[in-house]
Amino acid sequence: MMFDLPDDDALYAALIARDAGYDGRAYVCVTSTGIFCRLTCSARKPKRENCVFFDSICDCIKAGFRACKKCHPMAPAAEADPLVGQLLQALRENPARRWSESDIVALDMDPSTVRRAFKRHFGMTFLEMARLTRLRAGAGALPDGGRVIDAQLEASYDSPAAFRAAFGKWLGLAPGKFVTNALLRADWIDTKLGPMIAVSDAHTLHLLEFAERKALPAELKRLYAHAKGSLGFGRFGPTDQIEREMDAFMHGQSDRFETRLAPLGSAFTQEVWRALRTIPAGETRSYSDVARMMGRPEATRAVARANGANPIAIAIPCHRVIGADGALTGYGGGLWRKQALIELERGFARERQGADG
């Protein structure tokens, strides 16, 4: 992110001033709307606490934001390249469509040319952009109980071979290097918010992450070292259990996660993760709130680091921690997922209130 740009306060000042000097170099993502804009956008300016800045369109999209319809931050690339413009228009018209290279060929376009054009303009391929657009569209329907597109990563993990290839790439190992009768076994589970990777042993779950999380490769390497290389494919009982519990959660049926967890971490991070599990679904806390809950009011920054290092998404609910001003803060699975999870959990809170009443 922004190695040659000023800090966020200076960028916010540029946003207020509609400074054209940052056009194409910086973008503002507004957490309250889920939209990203140019700094010169004529729309009403958001509050400072609702602004996150990135130096590329790619990072804005990966964080779950969609392009503003007023300032059209992706328009220059589209105007300069008709091929790009046609595909962006297709995405706008049908954001839930599942695209493949054969669809691109059917439009009389060369997939390799499309891939290079999108990488040049946006830092990601068209198929990557289409997948993230599909996930974002699906998340928008989740709080209202709508059917969410069952979006998946490359090859949609339609086969064990596709999953093994992706997993091996994350670890830098050929699929054949993994142990057959491993102590730790990895598999994927499908959820309404996208595919997740689960790693467990015969008794406990060690990892549960969204498949495109940037920290996932490092987390997998830690587990690989922890197991002294005894990591393979398949699943034990804890993976089956978390899959059932996750399905019930995503469908608003239960917020209970009883799978035994064993995330790798220091004594302090383990303490933070235990504290996170005491936050009821439908409620949020700030980092300082969590620090006070632990009796460590001076440890707010350390709590924030431990929160970000959580390797078991949702079951250890780091998404329930927000900024002290009430704004959404960073989330490894993407801010759009964090918002969708918080909105989903409001249903559990209403059920509790109804039962208490």
WOZI-V301948 format. One record per residue. N is the residue number from 1. PSI is psi in whole degrees, -180 to 180 (NA if undefined). OMEGA is omega in whole degrees, 0 to 359 (NA if undefined). Layout:
n=[N	N]
psi=[PSI	PSI]
omega=[OMEGA	OMEGA]
This chain:
n=[1	2	3	4	5	6	7	8	9	10	11	12	13	14	15	16	17	18	19	20	21	22	23	24	25	26	27	28	29	30	31	32	33	34	35	36	37	38	39	40	41	42	43	44	45	46	47	48	49	50	51	52	53	54	55	56	57	58	59	60	61	62	63	64	65	66	67	68	69	70	71	72	73	74	75	76	77	78	79	80	81	82	83	84	85	86	87	88	89	90	91	92	93	94	95	96	97	98	99	100	101	102	103	104	105	106	107	108	109	110	111	112	113	114	115	116	117	118	119	120	121	122	123	124	125	126	127	128	129	130	131	132	133	134	135	136	137	138	139	140	141	142	143	144	145	146	147	148	149	150	151	152	153	154	155	156	157	158	159	160	161	162	163	164	165	166	167	168	169	170	171	172	173	174	175	176	177	178	179	180	181	182	183	184	185	186	187	188	189	190	191	192	193	194	195	196	197	198	199	200	201	202	203	204	205	206	207	208	209	210	211	212	213	214	215	216	217	218	219	220	221	222	223	224	225	226	227	228	229	230	231	232	233	234	235	236	237	238	239	240	241	242	243	244	245	246	247	248	249	250	251	252	253	254	255	256	257	258	259	260	261	262	263	264	265	266	267	268	269	270	271	272	273	274	275	276	277	278	279	280	281	282	283	284	285	286	287	288	289	290	291	292	293	294	295	296	297	298	299	300	301	302	303	304	305	306	307	308	309	310	311	312	313	314	315	316	317	318	319	320	321	322	323	324	325	326	327	328	329	330	331	332	333	334	335	336	337	338	339	340	341	342	343	344	345	346	347	348	349	350	351	352	353	354	355	356	357]
psi=[167	67	-27	19	159	179	173	-32	-41	-37	-34	-39	-39	-36	-46	-38	-6	50	112	-11	-18	5	124	-8	-24	148	147	131	127	112	-26	-18	-19	19	146	146	167	161	-17	7	140	-2	162	134	134	164	151	-40	-13	9	133	137	140	159	5	150	-37	-47	-35	-46	-43	-28	-1	11	150	155	141	137	-4	-47	-8	68	-20	2	-42	-43	-40	-42	-34	-21	102	-33	-46	-43	-41	-42	-37	-39	-40	-38	-41	-38	-31	76	-18	-1	140	108	151	171	-32	-32	-38	-42	-38	-23	11	39	151	119	-38	-36	-43	-44	-46	-41	-45	-37	-38	-44	-37	-8	10	160	165	-40	-36	-43	-42	-40	-46	-35	-40	-42	-43	-41	-40	-40	-33	-27	-17	-48	-25	6	12	162	124	137	132	71	144	172	-170	138	4	15	41	-15	155	-34	-40	-42	-44	-38	-44	-42	-45	-36	-41	-41	-8	28	149	145	-33	-12	-11	149	141	-53	64	153	-37	136	140	141	170	153	144	138	167	-18	19	167	145	150	128	136	126	164	-165	-15	-30	158	129	-26	140	106	151	140	-25	8	132	-31	-7	-47	-43	-39	-41	-40	-37	-44	-39	-44	-40	-38	7	41	-3	69	130	-166	154	-165	152	-179	-41	-33	-42	-42	-46	-30	-43	-44	-38	-39	-44	-38	-50	-27	11	22	-30	140	17	129	111	2	136	132	145	64	147	133	165	171	-39	-46	-36	-39	-41	-45	-35	-39	-39	-35	-9	-8	120	147	135	-4	158	160	157	168	-39	-33	-45	-41	-42	-38	-35	-4	24	64	-20	-4	29	-46	-40	-37	-43	-42	-44	-38	-44	-20	2	121	4	93	149	-55	-36	101	69	-17	-14	3	125	177	158	-25	5	-3	151	141	-177	147	128	-29	2	138	-31	-35	-41	-46	-43	-40	-43	-41	-40	-42	-14	-30	-40	-39	-41	-38	-42	-43	-38	-39	-38	-31	NA]
omega=[184	182	184	180	178	182	186	179	178	178	177	176	177	177	180	181	184	184	182	181	180	181	182	182	181	181	178	176	185	187	182	181	183	184	171	187	165	176	180	183	182	179	178	186	179	175	182	184	179	185	171	184	176	181	179	175	180	182	178	181	181	178	174	181	178	186	178	179	179	182	176	184	179	187	182	179	181	181	182	184	182	179	179	181	181	182	176	177	178	177	180	183	182	184	182	183	176	184	174	179	179	176	178	178	180	177	180	177	178	183	181	177	177	181	181	182	182	177	181	185	191	181	176	179	178	181	175	179	180	180	181	176	180	178	181	179	179	180	180	181	187	183	180	179	181	178	181	180	182	184	180	179	184	183	180	185	180	181	175	181	180	179	181	179	179	181	179	178	179	184	182	180	173	181	181	181	183	185	181	181	188	175	176	181	185	176	176	174	179	175	179	179	178	183	177	177	180	176	180	167	184	187	188	176	182	184	173	186	170	194	182	180	184	182	186	180	180	179	179	179	177	179	180	179	180	181	181	176	182	181	182	183	181	182	172	181	181	178	176	182	181	177	178	181	179	179	178	179	184	179	175	184	183	176	182	174	184	175	178	184	177	179	177	179	179	179	180	180	176	179	178	183	176	179	180	183	177	179	182	175	182	177	178	177	172	177	180	175	181	179	178	177	182	184	181	186	181	189	184	181	179	176	180	179	180	179	180	181	182	181	180	185	173	178	166	198	177	178	180	178	183	180	181	180	179	181	174	175	185	177	185	180	181	182	179	177	180	179	180	180	180	179	178	185	175	177	177	179	179	178	179	180	178	179	180	182	NA]
